């Protein structure tokens, strides 16, 4: 990156690297969210996308819930 844009200022190169990184993200939701974050450098874009993926993974695992039916044994004992 630095060789291809050797004459560009460092902040411009960092911004381009962040844009290229976001463009390369395969997951559409992660890419969209990271793009909206408007990262100015590669490090912050990477950190945000990792946090976003981790939060999505945790959210997915908590959705697996089963319903249980609880019987009250105290009423059976009173009748018996």
ZAKETI-151290 format. One record per atom (N, C-alpha, C): x, z, y; residue in three letters. Coordinates in steps of 0.001 Angstrom, whole numbers, plus 500000, padded with zeros to 6 digits. Layout:
<rs>
XZYala...
</rs>
This chain:
<rs>
500824500000498810unk500000500000500000unk500871500000501257unk501887500852501263unk502731500938502459unk503560499671502660unk503918498983501576unk504686497739501717unk503803496599502210unk502573496561501744unk501670495487502148unk501284495599503622unk501158496821504100unk500770497055505494unk501862497844506217unk503080497396506097unk504236498127506626unk504179498315508139unk503589497373508841unk503562497465510300unk502336498196510833unk501412498555509975unk500217499295510405unk500554500769510584unk499890501420511528unk500089502867511685unk499630503617510432unk500178504795510238unk499892505596509050unk498407505919508910unk497737506246510001unk496316506594509912unk495467505414509454unk495835504213509845unk495127503005509400unk495344502796507905unk496586502968507445unk496883502816506011unk496129503848505185unk496063505081505671unk495327506137504966unk493841505800504884unk493300505295505970unk491887504913505995unk491608503769505021unk492488502784504985unk492333501668504043unk492424502144502597unk493349503041502314unk493491503575500954unk492219504302500539unk491631505070501448unk490383505779501150unk489258504782500889unk489179503727501684unk488142502709501492unk488304501994500154unk489526501651499798unk489779500990498513unk489422501912497349unk489723503189497495unk489383504162496460unk487868504232496271unk487140504346497363unk485676504437497283unk485102503165496666unk485631502016497034unk485166500746496464unk485391500678494957unk486401501367494459unk486743501310493032unk485961502307492180unk485187503199492788unk484400504171492020unk483287503428491297unk483198503593489986unk482223502848489183unk480810503412489281unk480693504731489306unk479374505355489355unk478767505155490748unk477586504534490797unk476978504184492081unk476653505407492931unk476116506464492308unk475762507666493065unk476995508318493681unk478050508427492893unk479287509024493397unk479885508162494503unk479863506854494305unk480405505953495317unk479613506067496617unk478306506070496501unk477452506148497688unk477670507465498434unk477688508551497696unk477883509867498307unk479252509982498972unk480278509488498308unk481633509545498865unk481748508654500098unk481076507524500071unk481098506630501235unk480411507293502438unk479292507979502188unk478588508666503274unk479406509812503862unk480287510383503047unk481140511474503512unk482115510982504578unk482403509694504582unk483258509045505580unk484639509692505655unk485311509710504514unk486656510300504428unk487649509475505234unk488527510161505912unk489528509486506738unk490823509215505984unk491012509896504838unk492225509665504058unk491910509755502566unk492843509290501772unk492664509223500325unk492489510605499705unk493246511571500172unk493196512923499607unk491806513544499763unk491204513427500930unk489879514016501139unk488797513246500382unk488931511933500254unk487967511147499482unk488029511527498007unk489230511692497485unk489404512087496088unk488856513488495845unk489174514425496723unk488701515807496573unk487178515864496599unk486558515134497519unk485100515139497608unk484463514538496363unk484981513411495887unk484377512760494722unk484511513621493469unk485610514352493335unk485777515257492194unk484769516398492276unk484596516968493460unk483608518044493638unk482198517543493354unk481888516344493816unk480562515760493602unk480296515556492112unk481258514999491399unk481117514791489953unk480958516112489214unk481719517122489599unk481620518436488956unk480243519045489190unk479733518942490397unk478406519479490705unk477327518744489924unk477452517432489789unk476468516666489008unk476508517046487541unk477695517257487001unk477838517634485595unk477200518991485336unk477439519946486214unk476855521281486061unk475339521211486178unk474836520410487091unk473393520286487281unk472720519664486066unk473374518734485417unk472799518087484236unk472675519053483069unk473644519923482881unk473625520819481728unk472567521898481854unk472159522238483061unk471181523307483225unk469746522827483043unk469525521546482853unk468177521011482704unk467642521110481279unk468471521450480316unk468049521522478927unk467453522897478650unk466132523000478840unk465444524276478684unk464301524090477700unk464081525096476853unk462971525047475906unk461958526127476259unk460712525846475984unk459655526828476215unk459530527728474995unk459268528983475238unk459059529946474161unk457715530614474349unk457058530900473247unk455809531644473300unk456088533027472739unk455760534051473507unk456042535427473111unk454740536091472694unk454767536710471518unk453593537442471037unk453749538915471373unk452638539543471720unk452644540962472054unk452251541743470804unk453217542423470186unk452974543184468956unk452235544492469209unk452187544971470422unk451540546261470695unk450036546196470456unk449389545066470694unk447949544931470456unk447643544933468966unk448529544373468148unk448334544359466697unk448397545775466141unk449301546599466665unk449456547970466185unk448239548818466537unk447623548591467705unk446448549350468115unk445253549037467223unk445100547787466803unk443986547379465945unk444178547883464528unk445389547968464038unk445701548272462655unk445628549689462363unk
</rs>
